């Protein structure tokens, strides 16, 4: 079994209870720039997290229900292991085979339909 690793932006969560259910490896605070397209925030708190494989699906669903609704659903979170990449939007979870470019393309189209800039949805480099 391979644990999943990823990043959750604390400010993207309407309900931050999920942060108590994941292992936080590190945290960094980043100043928001115009490129981030989140003018309602001055900073992002990025938590690098680790999730046991057995809990990945449950945690993904909880994150999906916890993401902020106030700003057009334009947030996502993700975590991955060598085989699978969970990409999580409000009320929608994608479980992507990391070797399948078509699955990533579907996620990108969905994210862009929510108004997320395409450069924030560049998963092509994820495929190994």
N, CA, C and O atoms as a Tinker XYZ file with bonds, in Angstrom:
   512  protein
     1  N      0.841000   -1.202000    0.000000    73     2
     2  CA     0.000000    0.000000    0.000000    64     1     3
     3  C      0.877000    1.252000    0.000000    63     2     4     5
     4  O      1.854000    1.354000    0.742000    81     3
     5  N      0.500000    2.184000   -0.844000    73     3     6
     6  CA     1.271000    3.421000   -0.962000    64     5     7
     7  C      0.410000    4.595000   -0.510000    63     6     8     9
     8  O     -0.693000    4.806000   -1.013000    81     7
     9  N      0.937000    5.350000    0.446000    73     7    10
    10  CA     0.212000    6.529000    0.922000    64     9    11
    11  C      0.123000    7.575000   -0.182000    63    10    12    13
    12  O      0.920000    7.598000   -1.120000    81    11
    13  N     -0.877000    8.441000   -0.034000    73    11    14
    14  CA    -1.084000    9.559000   -0.949000    64    13    15
    15  C     -0.479000   10.807000   -0.329000    63    14    16    17
    16  O     -0.472000   10.971000    0.891000    81    15
    17  N      0.030000   11.690000   -1.191000    73    15    18
    18  CA     0.532000   12.990000   -0.747000    64    17    19
    19  C     -0.105000   14.066000   -1.611000    63    18    20    21
    20  O     -0.386000   13.853000   -2.790000    81    19
    21  N     -0.326000   15.227000   -1.000000    73    19    22
    22  CA    -0.901000   16.333000   -1.742000    64    21    23
    23  C     -0.881000   17.601000   -0.924000    63    22    24    25
    24  O     -0.219000   17.685000    0.110000    81    23
    25  N     -1.622000   18.595000   -1.405000    73    23    26
    26  CA    -1.677000   19.898000   -0.750000    64    25    27
    27  C     -3.131000   20.320000   -0.607000    63    26    28    29
    28  O     -3.925000   20.186000   -1.538000    81    27
    29  N     -3.467000   20.829000    0.567000    73    27    30
    30  CA    -4.774000   21.455000    0.785000    64    29    31
    31  C     -4.509000   22.907000    1.174000    63    30    32    33
    32  O     -3.701000   23.190000    2.058000    81    31
    33  N     -5.197000   23.812000    0.503000    73    31    34
    34  CA    -5.109000   25.230000    0.864000    64    33    35
    35  C     -6.180000   25.483000    1.921000    63    34    36    37
    36  O     -7.377000   25.366000    1.655000    81    35
    37  N     -5.732000   25.830000    3.114000    73    35    38
    38  CA    -6.660000   25.999000    4.243000    64    37    39
    39  C     -7.795000   26.958000    3.913000    63    38    40    41
    40  O     -8.945000   26.716000    4.279000    81    39
    41  N     -7.471000   28.053000    3.216000    73    39    42
    42  CA    -8.486000   29.064000    2.893000    64    41    43
    43  C     -9.533000   28.562000    1.893000    63    42    44    45
    44  O    -10.564000   29.206000    1.701000    81    43
    45  N     -9.273000   27.420000    1.261000    73    43    46
    46  CA   -10.235000   26.866000    0.308000    64    45    47
    47  C    -11.347000   26.095000    1.008000    63    46    48    49
    48  O    -12.338000   25.715000    0.385000    81    47
    49  N    -11.174000   25.868000    2.309000    73    47    50
    50  CA   -12.122000   25.040000    3.050000    64    49    51
    51  C    -13.152000   25.871000    3.797000    63    50    52    53
    52  O    -12.810000   26.758000    4.579000    81    51
    53  N    -14.397000   25.573000    3.545000    73    51    54
    54  CA   -15.498000   26.165000    4.297000    64    53    55
    55  C    -15.517000   25.556000    5.701000    63    54    56    57
    56  O    -15.730000   26.244000    6.700000    81    55
    57  N    -15.288000   24.247000    5.739000    73    55    58
    58  CA   -15.252000   23.495000    6.992000    64    57    59
    59  C    -13.850000   22.898000    7.126000    63    58    60    61
    60  O    -13.456000   22.055000    6.321000    81    59
    61  N    -13.102000   23.331000    8.133000    73    59    62
    62  CA   -11.702000   22.920000    8.279000    64    61    63
    63  C    -11.520000   21.669000    9.140000    63    62    64    65
    64  O    -10.391000   21.303000    9.466000    81    63
    65  N    -12.614000   21.015000    9.508000    73    63    66
    66  CA   -12.533000   19.796000   10.317000    64    65    67
    67  C    -11.693000   18.713000    9.645000    63    66    68    69
    68  O    -11.034000   17.933000   10.333000    81    67
    69  N    -11.704000   18.653000    8.323000    73    67    70
    70  CA   -10.964000   17.623000    7.600000    64    69    71
    71  C     -9.468000   17.691000    7.903000    63    70    72    73
    72  O     -8.779000   16.673000    7.840000    81    71
    73  N     -8.966000   18.869000    8.230000    73    71    74
    74  CA    -7.540000   19.006000    8.534000    64    73    75
    75  C     -7.143000   18.213000    9.781000    63    74    76    77
    76  O     -5.977000   17.854000    9.942000    81    75
    77  N     -8.099000   17.943000   10.655000    73    75    78
    78  CA    -7.825000   17.146000   11.859000    64    77    79
    79  C     -7.750000   15.656000   11.533000    63    78    80    81
    80  O     -7.286000   14.861000   12.351000    81    79
    81  N     -8.209000   15.275000   10.330000    73    79    82
    82  CA    -8.288000   13.860000    9.963000    64    81    83
    83  C     -7.180000   13.413000    9.021000    63    82    84    85
    84  O     -7.136000   12.252000    8.617000    81    83
    85  N     -6.287000   14.328000    8.672000    73    83    86
    86  CA    -5.176000   13.991000    7.793000    64    85    87
    87  C     -3.865000   14.303000    8.500000    63    86    88    89
    88  O     -3.826000   15.112000    9.428000    81    87
    89  N     -2.808000   13.664000    8.060000    73    87    90
    90  CA    -1.482000   13.942000    8.621000    64    89    91
    91  C     -0.885000   15.121000    7.860000    63    90    92    93
    92  O     -0.655000   15.036000    6.653000    81    91
    93  N     -0.634000   16.223000    8.570000    73    91    94
    94  CA    -0.024000   17.407000    7.955000    64    93    95
    95  C      1.494000   17.275000    8.108000    63    94    96    97
    96  O      2.021000   17.251000    9.220000    81    95
    97  N      2.180000   17.189000    6.969000    73    95    98
    98  CA     3.635000   17.013000    6.956000    64    97    99
    99  C      4.336000   18.355000    7.107000    63    98   100   101
   100  O      5.325000   18.474000    7.831000    81    99
   101  N      3.810000   19.374000    6.409000    73    99   102
   102  CA     4.405000   20.709000    6.494000    64   101   103
   103  C      3.363000   21.749000    6.116000    63   102   104   105
   104  O      2.347000   21.437000    5.494000    81   103
   105  N      3.630000   22.981000    6.498000    73   103   106
   106  CA     2.729000   24.093000    6.200000    64   105   107
   107  C      3.560000   25.279000    5.755000    63   106   108   109
   108  O      4.594000   25.586000    6.349000    81   107
   109  N      3.097000   25.951000    4.696000    73   107   110
   110  CA     3.757000   27.199000    4.306000    64   109   111
   111  C      2.691000   28.217000    3.936000    63   110   112   113
   112  O      1.623000   27.872000    3.430000    81   111
   113  N      3.001000   29.465000    4.198000    73   111   114
   114  CA     2.086000   30.561000    3.896000    64   113   115
   115  C      2.650000   31.295000    2.688000    63   114   116   117
   116  O      3.832000   31.635000    2.635000    81   115
   117  N      1.770000   31.529000    1.722000    73   115   118
   118  CA     2.163000   32.180000    0.472000    64   117   119
   119  C      1.315000   33.430000    0.294000    63   118   120   121
   120  O      0.099000   33.392000    0.487000    81   119
   121  N      1.945000   34.525000   -0.070000    73   119   122
   122  CA     1.190000   35.747000   -0.349000    64   121   123
   123  C      0.440000   35.569000   -1.669000    63   122   124   125
   124  O      0.983000   35.022000   -2.629000    81   123
   125  N     -0.789000   36.024000   -1.710000    73   123   126
   126  CA    -1.605000   35.912000   -2.914000    64   125   127
   127  C     -1.191000   37.001000   -3.897000    63   126   128   129
   128  O     -0.983000   38.154000   -3.520000    81   127
   129  N     -1.074000   36.609000   -5.172000    73   127   130
   130  CA    -0.774000   37.566000   -6.240000    64   129   131
   131  C     -1.979000   37.612000   -7.182000    63   130   132   133
   132  O     -2.902000   36.808000   -7.052000    81   131
   133  N     -1.969000   38.540000   -8.115000    73   131   134
   134  CA    -3.056000   38.630000   -9.096000    64   133   135
   135  C     -3.222000   37.328000   -9.864000    63   134   136   137
   136  O     -4.332000   36.953000  -10.242000    81   135
   137  N     -2.100000   36.638000  -10.092000    73   135   138
   138  CA    -2.131000   35.385000  -10.856000    64   137   139
   139  C     -2.965000   34.301000  -10.165000    63   138   140   141
   140  O     -3.503000   33.418000  -10.833000    81   139
   141  N     -3.075000   34.362000   -8.843000    73   139   142
   142  CA    -3.846000   33.357000   -8.105000    64   141   143
   143  C     -5.352000   33.470000   -8.348000    63   142   144   145
   144  O     -6.091000   32.507000   -8.144000    81   143
   145  N     -5.797000   34.636000   -8.779000    73   143   146
   146  CA    -7.228000   34.875000   -9.062000    64   145   147
   147  C     -8.108000   34.692000   -7.816000    63   146   148   149
   148  O     -9.238000   34.212000   -7.908000    81   147
   149  N     -7.576000   35.077000   -6.658000    73   147   150
   150  CA    -8.361000   35.032000   -5.415000    64   149   151
   151  C     -8.224000   36.382000   -4.704000    63   150   152   153
   152  O     -7.605000   36.465000   -3.643000    81   151
   153  N     -8.800000   37.441000   -5.289000    73   151   154
   154  CA    -8.617000   38.787000   -4.730000    64   153   155
   155  C     -9.222000   38.966000   -3.340000    63   154   156   157
   156  O     -8.907000   39.943000   -2.660000    81   155
   157  N    -10.077000   38.052000   -2.904000    73   155   158
   158  CA   -10.683000   38.161000   -1.580000    64   157   159
   159  C     -9.741000   37.676000   -0.474000    63   158   160   161
   160  O    -10.082000   37.752000    0.706000    81   159
   161  N     -8.556000   37.178000   -0.852000    73   159   162
   162  CA    -7.578000   36.690000    0.120000    64   161   163
   163  C     -6.257000   37.429000   -0.023000    63   162   164   165
   164  O     -5.891000   37.853000   -1.119000    81   163
   165  N     -5.543000   37.581000    1.090000    73   163   166
   166  CA    -4.213000   38.173000    1.018000    64   165   167
   167  C     -3.132000   37.100000    1.096000    63   166   168   169
   168  O     -1.989000   37.337000    0.705000    81   167
   169  N     -3.495000   35.914000    1.604000    73   167   170
   170  CA    -2.514000   34.836000    1.679000    64   169   171
   171  C     -3.204000   33.484000    1.585000    63   170   172   173
   172  O     -4.403000   33.358000    1.835000    81   171
   173  N     -2.423000   32.481000    1.221000    73   171   174
   174  CA    -2.862000   31.086000    1.219000    64   173   175
   175  C     -2.024000   30.336000    2.233000    63   174   176   177
   176  O     -0.822000   30.577000    2.342000    81   175
   177  N     -2.637000   29.432000    2.976000    73   175   178
   178  CA    -1.926000   28.553000    3.889000    64   177   179
   179  C     -1.956000   27.164000    3.265000    63   178   180   181
   180  O     -3.000000   26.512000    3.224000    81   179
   181  N     -0.809000   26.723000    2.784000    73   179   182
   182  CA    -0.719000   25.449000    2.072000    64   181   183
   183  C     -0.224000   24.352000    3.009000    63   182   184   185
   184  O      0.890000   24.418000    3.529000    81   183
   185  N     -1.064000   23.349000    3.214000    73   183   186
   186  CA    -0.698000   22.210000    4.048000    64   185   187
   187  C     -0.347000   21.033000    3.143000    63   186   188   189
   188  O     -1.180000   20.580000    2.358000    81   187
   189  N      0.877000   20.542000    3.251000    73   187   190
   190  CA     1.245000   19.300000    2.566000    64   189   191
   191  C      0.775000   18.170000    3.463000    63   190   192   193
   192  O      1.115000   18.110000    4.644000    81   191
   193  N     -0.020000   17.268000    2.876000    73   191   194
   194  CA    -0.671000   16.229000    3.670000    64   193   195
   195  C     -0.297000   14.834000    3.178000    63   194   196   197
   196  O      0.165000   14.644000    2.053000    81   195
   197  N     -0.517000   13.866000    4.072000    73   195   198
   198  CA    -0.321000   12.465000    3.738000    64   197   199
   199  C     -1.567000   11.715000    4.178000    63   198   200   201
   200  O     -2.093000   11.945000    5.267000    81   199
   201  N     -2.036000   10.812000    3.314000    73   199   202
   202  CA    -3.268000   10.068000    3.577000    64   201   203
   203  C     -3.002000    8.594000    3.301000    63   202   204   205
   204  O     -2.505000    8.251000    2.227000    81   203
   205  N     -3.325000    7.709000    4.255000    73   203   206
   206  CA    -3.166000    6.278000    3.996000    64   205   207
   207  C     -4.061000    5.850000    2.827000    63   206   208   209
   208  O     -5.178000    6.344000    2.676000    81   207
   209  N     -3.559000    4.932000    2.010000    73   207   210
   210  CA    -4.299000    4.482000    0.834000    64   209   211
   211  C     -5.712000    4.021000    1.188000    63   210   212   213
   212  O     -6.658000    4.299000    0.452000    81   211
   213  N     -5.854000    3.334000    2.284000    73   211   214
   214  CA    -7.163000    2.795000    2.678000    64   213   215
   215  C     -8.187000    3.888000    2.981000    63   214   216   217
   216  O     -9.389000    3.629000    2.942000    81   215
   217  N     -7.730000    5.105000    3.283000    73   215   218
   218  CA    -8.634000    6.204000    3.642000    64   217   219
   219  C     -8.828000    7.218000    2.520000    63   218   220   221
   220  O     -9.593000    8.169000    2.676000    81   219
   221  N     -8.148000    7.029000    1.397000    73   219   222
   222  CA    -8.114000    8.046000    0.341000    64   221   223
   223  C     -9.499000    8.419000   -0.176000    63   222   224   225
   224  O     -9.819000    9.602000   -0.288000    81   223
   225  N    -10.312000    7.436000   -0.487000    73   223   226
   226  CA   -11.628000    7.730000   -1.058000    64   225   227
   227  C    -12.515000    8.479000   -0.065000    63   226   228   229
   228  O    -13.200000    9.431000   -0.438000    81   227
   229  N    -12.503000    8.055000    1.182000    73   227   230
   230  CA   -13.307000    8.709000    2.226000    64   229   231
   231  C    -12.857000   10.145000    2.445000    63   230   232   233
   232  O    -13.684000   11.052000    2.537000    81   231
   233  N    -11.549000   10.351000    2.528000    73   231   234
   234  CA   -11.012000   11.698000    2.731000    64   233   235
   235  C    -11.345000   12.584000    1.527000    63   234   236   237
   236  O    -11.689000   13.754000    1.698000    81   235
   237  N    -11.246000   12.039000    0.317000    73   235   238
   238  CA   -11.574000   12.815000   -0.890000    64   237   239
   239  C    -13.021000   13.296000   -0.839000    63   238   240   241
   240  O    -13.303000   14.454000   -1.150000    81   239
   241  N    -13.934000   12.416000   -0.451000    73   239   242
   242  CA   -15.356000   12.797000   -0.357000    64   241   243
   243  C    -15.560000   13.891000    0.693000    63   242   244   245
   244  O    -16.329000   14.829000    0.480000    81   243
   245  N    -14.871000   13.764000    1.818000    73   243   246
   246  CA   -15.007000   14.786000    2.875000    64   245   247
   247  C    -14.460000   16.135000    2.425000    63   246   248   249
   248  O    -15.058000   17.175000    2.702000    81   247
   249  N    -13.327000   16.120000    1.733000    73   247   250
   250  CA   -12.764000   17.372000    1.214000    64   249   251
   251  C    -13.754000   17.994000    0.235000    63   250   252   253
   252  O    -13.982000   19.203000    0.266000    81   251
   253  N    -14.338000   17.179000   -0.628000    73   251   254
   254  CA   -15.289000   17.657000   -1.629000    64   253   255
   255  C    -16.460000   18.399000   -0.987000    63   254   256   257
   256  O    -16.926000   19.408000   -1.517000    81   255
   257  N    -16.924000   17.907000    0.137000    73   255   258
   258  CA   -18.040000   18.551000    0.846000    64   257   259
   259  C    -17.587000   19.761000    1.653000    63   258   260   261
   260  O    -18.414000   20.577000    2.062000    81   259
   261  N    -16.274000   19.885000    1.888000    73   259   262
   262  CA   -15.737000   20.957000    2.732000    64   261   263
   263  C    -15.265000   22.177000    1.954000    63   262   264   265
   264  O    -15.050000   23.236000    2.543000    81   263
   265  N    -15.100000   22.044000    0.635000    73   263   266
   266  CA   -14.568000   23.164000   -0.150000    64   265   267
   267  C    -15.546000   24.338000   -0.198000    63   266   268   269
   268  O    -16.765000   24.164000   -0.214000    81   267
   269  N    -14.979000   25.510000   -0.219000    73   267   270
   270  CA   -15.703000   26.778000   -0.215000    64   269   271
   271  C    -16.699000   26.890000   -1.370000    63   270   272   273
   272  O    -16.355000   26.637000   -2.525000    81   271
   273  N    -17.923000   27.266000   -1.050000    73   271   274
   274  CA   -18.963000   27.496000   -2.062000    64   273   275
   275  C    -19.107000   28.964000   -2.416000    63   274   276   277
   276  O    -19.689000   29.294000   -3.448000    81   275
   277  N    -18.588000   29.850000   -1.579000    73   275   278
   278  CA   -18.861000   31.282000   -1.711000    64   277   279
   279  C    -18.247000   31.921000   -2.951000    63   278   280   281
   280  O    -18.691000   32.989000   -3.371000    81   279
   281  N    -17.248000   31.297000   -3.539000    73   279   282
   282  CA   -16.544000   31.933000   -4.655000    64   281   283
   283  C    -16.663000   31.109000   -5.934000    63   282   284   285
   284  O    -15.674000   30.862000   -6.624000    81   283
   285  N    -17.872000   30.695000   -6.234000    73   283   286
   286  CA   -18.153000   30.027000   -7.501000    64   285   287
   287  C    -17.600000   28.623000   -7.627000    63   286   288   289
   288  O    -17.467000   28.106000   -8.736000    81   287
   289  N    -17.276000   28.000000   -6.503000    73   287   290
   290  CA   -16.759000   26.636000   -6.566000    64   289   291
   291  C    -15.438000   26.531000   -7.294000    63   290   292   293
   292  O    -15.139000   25.505000   -7.904000    81   291
   293  N    -14.638000   27.597000   -7.234000    73   291   294
   294  CA   -13.422000   27.621000   -8.040000    64   293   295
   295  C    -12.183000   27.083000   -7.314000    63   294   296   297
   296  O    -11.057000   27.399000   -7.698000    81   295
   297  N    -12.379000   26.287000   -6.289000    73   295   298
   298  CA   -11.269000   25.670000   -5.582000    64   297   299
   299  C    -11.198000   24.192000   -5.930000    63   298   300   301
   300  O    -12.206000   23.569000   -6.266000    81   299
   301  N    -10.008000   23.648000   -5.845000    73   299   302
   302  CA    -9.867000   22.196000   -5.877000    64   301   303
   303  C     -8.700000   21.812000   -4.977000    63   302   304   305
   304  O     -7.857000   22.644000   -4.640000    81   303
   305  N     -8.665000   20.556000   -4.598000    73   303   306
   306  CA    -7.556000   19.995000   -3.841000    64   305   307
   307  C     -7.160000   18.717000   -4.554000    63   306   308   309
   308  O     -7.951000   18.151000   -5.309000    81   307
   309  N     -5.943000   18.263000   -4.317000    73   307   310
   310  CA    -5.558000   16.998000   -4.927000    64   309   311
   311  C     -4.503000   16.293000   -4.091000    63   310   312   313
   312  O     -3.746000   16.913000   -3.344000    81   311
   313  N     -4.483000   14.984000   -4.241000    73   311   314
   314  CA    -3.426000   14.169000   -3.666000    64   313   315
   315  C     -3.255000   12.938000   -4.534000    63   314   316   317
   316  O     -4.173000   12.517000   -5.238000    81   315
   317  N     -2.040000   12.360000   -4.469000    73   315   318
   318  CA    -1.736000   11.268000   -5.388000    64   317   319
   319  C     -0.721000   10.302000   -4.794000    63   318   320   321
   320  O      0.013000   10.628000   -3.861000    81   319
   321  N     -0.704000    9.116000   -5.360000    73   319   322
   322  CA     0.375000    8.169000   -5.135000    64   321   323
   323  C      0.896000    7.802000   -6.528000    63   322   324   325
   324  O      0.454000    8.416000   -7.499000    81   323
   325  N      1.796000    6.852000   -6.681000    73   323   326
   326  CA     2.341000    6.592000   -8.021000    64   325   327
   327  C      1.304000    6.144000   -9.061000    63   326   328   329
   328  O      1.521000    6.346000  -10.256000    81   327
   329  N      0.196000    5.549000   -8.643000    73   327   330
   330  CA    -0.787000    5.034000   -9.592000    64   329   331
   331  C     -2.001000    5.944000   -9.795000    63   330   332   333
   332  O     -2.477000    6.096000  -10.920000    81   331
   333  N     -2.501000    6.547000   -8.720000    73   331   334
   334  CA    -3.791000    7.237000   -8.756000    64   333   335
   335  C     -3.656000    8.677000   -8.273000    63   334   336   337
   336  O     -2.898000    8.974000   -7.349000    81   335
   337  N     -4.400000    9.551000   -8.915000    73   335   338
   338  CA    -4.408000   10.974000   -8.565000    64   337   339
   339  C     -5.855000   11.367000   -8.285000    63   338   340   341
   340  O     -6.692000   11.346000   -9.187000    81   339
   341  N     -6.147000   11.726000   -7.040000    73   339   342
   342  CA    -7.468000   12.238000   -6.689000    64   341   343
   343  C     -7.453000   13.744000   -6.894000    63   342   344   345
   344  O     -6.615000   14.449000   -6.333000    81   343
   345  N     -8.396000   14.233000   -7.710000    73   343   346
   346  CA    -8.542000   15.672000   -7.929000    64   345   347
   347  C     -9.972000   16.001000   -7.509000    63   346   348   349
   348  O    -10.938000   15.465000   -8.051000    81   347
   349  N    -10.081000   16.896000   -6.529000    73   347   350
   350  CA   -11.329000   17.063000   -5.791000    64   349   351
   351  C    -11.866000   18.475000   -5.936000    63   350   352   353
   352  O    -11.189000   19.449000   -5.608000    81   351
   353  N    -13.089000   18.570000   -6.430000    73   351   354
   354  CA   -13.815000   19.832000   -6.532000    64   353   355
   355  C    -14.997000   19.764000   -5.568000    63   354   356   357
   356  O    -15.286000   18.703000   -5.013000    81   355
   357  N    -15.671000   20.876000   -5.371000    73   355   358
   358  CA   -16.877000   20.876000   -4.550000    64   357   359
   359  C    -17.894000   19.908000   -5.173000    63   358   360   361
   360  O    -18.299000   20.089000   -6.321000    81   359
   361  N    -18.301000   18.887000   -4.420000    73   359   362
   362  CA   -19.295000   17.885000   -4.840000    64   361   363
   363  C    -18.913000   17.081000   -6.076000    63   362   364   365
   364  O    -19.788000   16.538000   -6.750000    81   363
   365  N    -17.613000   16.995000   -6.386000    73   363   366
   366  CA   -17.174000   16.173000   -7.530000    64   365   367
   367  C    -15.743000   15.705000   -7.275000    63   366   368   369
   368  O    -14.836000   16.509000   -7.056000    81   367
   369  N    -15.565000   14.374000   -7.309000    73   367   370
   370  CA   -14.240000   13.792000   -7.090000    64   369   371
   371  C    -13.842000   12.986000   -8.322000    63   370   372   373
   372  O    -14.602000   12.146000   -8.804000    81   371
   373  N    -12.635000   13.258000   -8.823000    73   371   374
   374  CA   -12.074000   12.475000   -9.912000    64   373   375
   375  C    -10.966000   11.585000   -9.347000    63   374   376   377
   376  O    -10.103000   12.052000   -8.605000    81   375
   377  N    -10.997000   10.326000   -9.698000    73   375   378
   378  CA    -9.924000    9.392000   -9.376000    64   377   379
   379  C     -9.280000    9.027000  -10.707000    63   378   380   381
   380  O     -9.843000    8.259000  -11.487000    81   379
   381  N     -8.096000    9.581000  -10.962000    73   379   382
   382  CA    -7.467000    9.506000  -12.271000    64   381   383
   383  C     -6.307000    8.512000  -12.258000    63   382   384   385
   384  O     -5.480000    8.511000  -11.346000    81   383
   385  N     -6.264000    7.668000  -13.285000    73   383   386
   386  CA    -5.111000    6.806000  -13.515000    64   385   387
   387  C     -3.996000    7.731000  -14.003000    63   386   388   389
   388  O     -4.157000    8.396000  -15.026000    81   387
   389  N     -2.881000    7.782000  -13.297000    73   387   390
   390  CA    -1.828000    8.764000  -13.607000    64   389   391
   391  C     -1.180000    8.550000  -14.975000    63   390   392   393
   392  O     -0.466000    9.428000  -15.459000    81   391
   393  N     -1.414000    7.417000  -15.594000    73   391   394
   394  CA    -0.844000    7.159000  -16.920000    64   393   395
   395  C     -1.831000    7.485000  -18.043000    63   394   396   397
   396  O     -1.516000    7.275000  -19.214000    81   395
   397  N     -3.017000    7.992000  -17.706000    73   395   398
   398  CA    -4.061000    8.206000  -18.706000    64   397   399
   399  C     -4.293000    9.700000  -18.949000    63   398   400   401
   400  O     -4.971000   10.368000  -18.168000    81   399
   401  N     -3.724000   10.211000  -20.035000    73   399   402
   402  CA    -3.837000   11.637000  -20.364000    64   401   403
   403  C     -5.290000   12.042000  -20.616000    63   402   404   405
   404  O     -5.673000   13.170000  -20.307000    81   403
   405  N     -6.100000   11.145000  -21.170000    73   403   406
   406  CA    -7.508000   11.480000  -21.452000    64   405   407
   407  C     -8.283000   11.758000  -20.167000    63   406   408   409
   408  O     -9.134000   12.647000  -20.139000    81   407
   409  N     -7.998000   11.012000  -19.113000    73   407   410
   410  CA    -8.674000   11.262000  -17.836000    64   409   411
   411  C     -8.297000   12.631000  -17.289000    63   410   412   413
   412  O     -9.147000   13.331000  -16.739000    81   411
   413  N     -7.032000   13.024000  -17.432000    73   411   414
   414  CA    -6.606000   14.355000  -16.994000    64   413   415
   415  C     -7.294000   15.445000  -17.816000    63   414   416   417
   416  O     -7.640000   16.501000  -17.286000    81   415
   417  N     -7.490000   15.190000  -19.098000    73   415   418
   418  CA    -8.142000   16.163000  -19.974000    64   417   419
   419  C     -9.584000   16.408000  -19.519000    63   418   420   421
   420  O    -10.067000   17.540000  -19.554000    81   419
   421  N    -10.263000   15.348000  -19.095000    73   419   422
   422  CA   -11.642000   15.470000  -18.593000    64   421   423
   423  C    -11.681000   16.346000  -17.333000    63   422   424   425
   424  O    -12.574000   17.179000  -17.177000    81   423
   425  N    -10.713000   16.151000  -16.446000    73   423   426
   426  CA   -10.627000   16.954000  -15.223000    64   425   427
   427  C    -10.383000   18.422000  -15.579000    63   426   428   429
   428  O    -11.011000   19.318000  -15.015000    81   427
   429  N     -9.470000   18.658000  -16.512000    73   427   430
   430  CA    -9.144000   20.030000  -16.909000    64   429   431
   431  C    -10.380000   20.736000  -17.471000    63   430   432   433
   432  O    -10.655000   21.885000  -17.124000    81   431
   433  N    -11.124000   20.044000  -18.338000    73   431   434
   434  CA   -12.340000   20.635000  -18.906000    64   433   435
   435  C    -13.344000   20.971000  -17.807000    63   434   436   437
   436  O    -13.964000   22.034000  -17.834000    81   435
   437  N    -13.503000   20.078000  -16.854000    73   435   438
   438  CA   -14.438000   20.324000  -15.761000    64   437   439
   439  C    -13.990000   21.548000  -14.955000    63   438   440   441
   440  O    -14.802000   22.426000  -14.665000    81   439
   441  N    -12.714000   21.612000  -14.596000    73   439   442
   442  CA   -12.197000   22.747000  -13.824000    64   441   443
   443  C    -12.377000   24.070000  -14.554000    63   442   444   445
   444  O    -12.752000   25.074000  -13.949000    81   443
   445  N    -12.107000   24.066000  -15.857000    73   443   446
   446  CA   -12.267000   25.303000  -16.640000    64   445   447
   447  C    -13.738000   25.715000  -16.704000    63   446   448   449
   448  O    -14.048000   26.906000  -16.755000    81   447
   449  N    -14.641000   24.738000  -16.701000    73   447   450
   450  CA   -16.074000   25.064000  -16.717000    64   449   451
   451  C    -16.498000   25.777000  -15.431000    63   450   452   453
   452  O    -17.527000   26.452000  -15.399000    81   451
   453  N    -15.698000   25.622000  -14.376000    73   451   454
   454  CA   -15.967000   26.307000  -13.106000    64   453   455
   455  C    -15.297000   27.675000  -13.046000    63   454   456   457
   456  O    -15.483000   28.419000  -12.082000    81   455
   457  N    -14.520000   28.007000  -14.072000    73   455   458
   458  CA   -13.838000   29.301000  -14.097000    64   457   459
   459  C    -12.424000   29.261000  -13.555000    63   458   460   461
   460  O    -11.821000   30.313000  -13.341000    81   459
   461  N    -11.881000   28.081000  -13.328000    73   459   462
   462  CA   -10.497000   27.969000  -12.860000    64   461   463
   463  C     -9.589000   28.177000  -14.072000    63   462   464   465
   464  O     -9.783000   27.532000  -15.102000    81   463
   465  N     -8.595000   29.075000  -13.962000    73   463   466
   466  CA    -7.699000   29.316000  -15.102000    64   465   467
   467  C     -6.979000   28.027000  -15.518000    63   466   468   469
   468  O     -6.584000   27.227000  -14.670000    81   467
   469  N     -6.814000   27.834000  -16.830000    73   467   470
   470  CA    -6.227000   26.583000  -17.301000    64   469   471
   471  C     -4.817000   26.352000  -16.778000    63   470   472   473
   472  O     -4.422000   25.203000  -16.580000    81   471
   473  N     -4.031000   27.435000  -16.543000    73   471   474
   474  CA    -2.672000   27.236000  -16.038000    64   473   475
   475  C     -2.667000   26.660000  -14.614000    63   474   476   477
   476  O     -1.656000   26.113000  -14.175000    81   475
   477  N     -3.779000   26.778000  -13.900000    73   475   478
   478  CA    -3.872000   26.166000  -12.572000    64   477   479
   479  C     -4.331000   24.713000  -12.666000    63   478   480   481
   480  O     -4.384000   24.012000  -11.655000    81   479
   481  N     -4.657000   24.262000  -13.860000    73   479   482
   482  CA    -5.142000   22.897000  -14.077000    64   481   483
   483  C     -4.180000   22.108000  -14.960000    63   482   484   485
   484  O     -4.601000   21.194000  -15.668000    81   483
   485  N     -2.906000   22.447000  -14.925000    73   483   486
   486  CA    -1.929000   21.780000  -15.771000    64   485   487
   487  C     -1.452000   20.505000  -15.095000    63   486   488   489
   488  O     -0.494000   20.516000  -14.322000    81   487
   489  N     -2.132000   19.409000  -15.397000    73   487   490
   490  CA    -1.770000   18.134000  -14.805000    64   489   491
   491  C     -0.913000   17.293000  -15.745000    63   490   492   493
   492  O     -0.493000   16.199000  -15.366000    81   491
   493  N     -0.641000   17.771000  -16.958000    73   491   494
   494  CA     0.069000   16.960000  -17.945000    64   493   495
   495  C      1.432000   16.522000  -17.425000    63   494   496   497
   496  O      1.878000   15.414000  -17.724000    81   495
   497  N      2.096000   17.371000  -16.657000    73   495   498
   498  CA     3.409000   17.026000  -16.126000    64   497   499
   499  C      3.313000   15.954000  -15.038000    63   498   500   501
   500  O      4.331000   15.410000  -14.609000    81   499
   501  N      2.097000   15.653000  -14.595000    73   499   502
   502  CA     1.909000   14.639000  -13.561000    64   501   503
   503  C      2.122000   13.234000  -14.097000    63   502   504   505
   504  O      2.428000   12.320000  -13.331000    81   503
   505  N      1.967000   13.051000  -15.387000    73   503   506
   506  CA     2.003000   11.706000  -15.954000    64   505   507
   507  C      3.457000   11.257000  -16.066000    63   506   508   509
   508  O      4.292000   11.920000  -16.682000    81   507
   509  N      3.725000   10.128000  -15.461000    73   507   510
   510  CA     5.099000    9.596000  -15.459000    64   509   511
   511  C      5.091000    8.208000  -16.038000    63   510   512
   512  O      6.141000    7.572000  -16.131000    81   511
